[in-house]
Amino acid sequence: MTDLASFPLDFPAFHPGHVWLVGAGPGDPGLLTLLALHALRSADVVVYDALVDPRIVALARPGAALEHAGKRGGKPSPSQPDISRRLVELAREGKRVLRLKGGDPFVFGRGAEEAEVLVEAGVLFRVVPGITAGVGGLAYAGIPATARDANSAIAFVTGHDADGAVPDTLDWPALARSVPVLVVYMALTHLDEIARRLIAAGRRPDEPAALLSKATTPAQKVVVAPLAAIAEAARGVEPPAMLVVGDVVTYRDRLDWLAAQGELS
Ligand SMILES: C[S@@+](CC[C@H](N)C(=O)[O-])C[C@H]1O[C@@H](n2cnc3c(N)ncnc32)[C@H](O)[C@@H]1O
């Protein structure tokens, strides 16, 4: 086990009664920040989401309580207010509470909602950013988020809203017109419709697209196809998955470093 005491760094103290909202990154435990590892080695209780890789949860201090905040054993997932209430409860018991979330806690992770409940309850907290899947996942697929010859802007978009539908609050025509690279989180359920909307809004049907599944884990799978064909090509691919649309996808032909090393991609 890594001995953090050997790092010549001053880590902030994780005080009893405080909550740390920590990003666990997209999967590969090597993508954890040192602060996240410090939190795992210090926390009394770890409340973790379904998306957090089990190898990361296993880094928790021996003896720390582990609470799964996702769907488990056929039981329904706790609601967001239930999770926030639980964080307050544990903090009030004087525990060092680590709230561990996939990727970055403030990117499509509902971390802001949890932080607001902590503020209202007067519980002190720290946010530890994580590598979001839209950055780490692309890198592991050999797709640069930006490349000088391809794009000077990128947008992170959610593929479904609170009701599970493709968000109507998004101005798809404006996005399609003005952002050369779109990274759509939670894209799998409505992949067909998202591709259709983008094409209807002016994106080329033959524009390069990729679906990244379980990125940065040993089960990573990347499907590349023209935008008009991506939904069909990605049939059967498992979540979590994200869609990337734009010319940066073509860099993968040259930059798929995982495949070059004989590792999965
Ligand atoms: C609720 S959002 C959480 C995002 C997370 N907070 C982040 O910053 O990456 C879940 C979505 O993130 C994306 N995602 C997270 N981890 C992923 C991974 N390892 N591979 C592909 N997509 C992933 C998927 O689109 C998934 O549906």
PDBQT file of the ligand as one rigid body, heavy atoms in Angstrom, charges set to zero:
ROOT
HETATM    1  C1  LIG A 301     -23.683  10.705 -13.861  1.00  0.00    +0.000 C 
HETATM    2  S1  LIG A 301     -22.431  10.996 -15.060  1.00  0.00    +0.000 S 
HETATM    3  C2  LIG A 301     -21.040  11.215 -14.020  1.00  0.00    +0.000 C 
HETATM    4  C3  LIG A 301     -19.892  11.892 -14.686  1.00  0.00    +0.000 C 
HETATM    5  C4  LIG A 301     -18.686  12.013 -13.794  1.00  0.00    +0.000 C 
HETATM    6  N1  LIG A 301     -18.967  12.901 -12.685  1.00  0.00    +0.000 N 
HETATM    7  C5  LIG A 301     -17.452  12.514 -14.553  1.00  0.00    +0.000 C 
HETATM    8  O1  LIG A 301     -16.980  13.619 -14.284  1.00  0.00    +0.000 OA
HETATM    9  O2  LIG A 301     -16.959  11.768 -15.407  1.00  0.00    +0.000 OA
HETATM   10  C6  LIG A 301     -22.215   9.397 -15.696  1.00  0.00    +0.000 C 
HETATM   11  C7  LIG A 301     -21.768   9.390 -17.144  1.00  0.00    +0.000 C 
HETATM   12  O3  LIG A 301     -20.383   9.684 -17.222  1.00  0.00    +0.000 OA
HETATM   13  C8  LIG A 301     -19.823   8.983 -18.317  1.00  0.00    +0.000 C 
HETATM   14  N2  LIG A 301     -18.772   8.095 -17.809  1.00  0.00    +0.000 N 
HETATM   15  C9  LIG A 301     -18.328   8.009 -16.553  1.00  0.00    +0.000 A 
HETATM   16  N3  LIG A 301     -17.316   7.130 -16.450  1.00  0.00    +0.000 NA
HETATM   17  C10 LIG A 301     -17.115   6.660 -17.696  1.00  0.00    +0.000 A 
HETATM   18  C11 LIG A 301     -16.211   5.729 -18.256  1.00  0.00    +0.000 A 
HETATM   19  N4  LIG A 301     -15.286   5.099 -17.507  1.00  0.00    +0.000 N 
HETATM   20  N5  LIG A 301     -16.286   5.468 -19.588  1.00  0.00    +0.000 NA
HETATM   21  C12 LIG A 301     -17.196   6.098 -20.357  1.00  0.00    +0.000 A 
HETATM   22  N6  LIG A 301     -18.078   6.990 -19.882  1.00  0.00    +0.000 NA
HETATM   23  C13 LIG A 301     -18.045   7.264 -18.575  1.00  0.00    +0.000 A 
HETATM   24  C14 LIG A 301     -20.945   8.196 -18.974  1.00  0.00    +0.000 C 
HETATM   25  O4  LIG A 301     -21.473   8.987 -20.009  1.00  0.00    +0.000 OA
HETATM   26  C15 LIG A 301     -21.918   8.060 -17.836  1.00  0.00    +0.000 C 
HETATM   27  O5  LIG A 301     -23.222   7.858 -18.311  1.00  0.00    +0.000 OA
ENDROOT
TORSDOF 0
